[in-house]
Amino acid sequence: MKKSFVIRIDEETFKLLESWAQDEFRSVNGQIEFLIHQGLQKSGRMKKNKNNNDKGSVDKD
């Protein structure tokens, strides 16, 4: 199950994030999820497995 929440982000950061997401064929939401998953894996808080890897652990919207 996915949870929804509001995030406040400055306009310049959003534009950069939006551009990055487009480069990787993701929505902004998908890009944020991808980055969060990467950060969790890198910090050791989320274990890597066959269904959760660096090449697309988040569905592209």
N, C-alpha and C positions, 0 to 999 in steps of 0.2 A: 504494500500500500504506500502511496506517495502522499506526503503532507504538503500543504500549501502554506506559504508565509510571505509577508511583504519584506522587500529589501530596498533600502534607500541607497542610492549610488549617484555620485555627481555625474553631470552630463558628459564631461570629457571622458571619464572612465567608461561610461556606458557606450559611447561612440567607439572607443578602442576595442571594447569587448565585443560589440556588434560586428565590427570589421573582422576581428579574429574568428568569430563564430562563422561568418560567411566564408572565410578562407577554408574552413574545415567542414563546410556543408552541414553546420549545426544551427539550431536556433540559439538565441542568447541564453535561454533557460537550459538547453542541452549543454551548452559550453560551460555554464556555471556548475552544473552537476558533474560534468567531466573533470573540471578543475578541482572540485571538492573531493571527488573519488581519488584523483591522483595524489592530492595532499594527504588524505587519510592513509593511503597505501605507503607513501614515502615516509610518513611519520611512524609507521608500524602499527597504527591503530586499526587498520583493515588488512586482512590477509589477502594475498593474491590467490586466485584459483582460476580454473578453466572458464568460468562464467564471468570473471571479473578481472580483466587484464588491461594493460596500458593501451592496447590498440582499439578500444571501443567498448569500454565497460559501461558506457551510457548510450542508450538509444539516441540516434540522431533524429531530431524532430523535423 
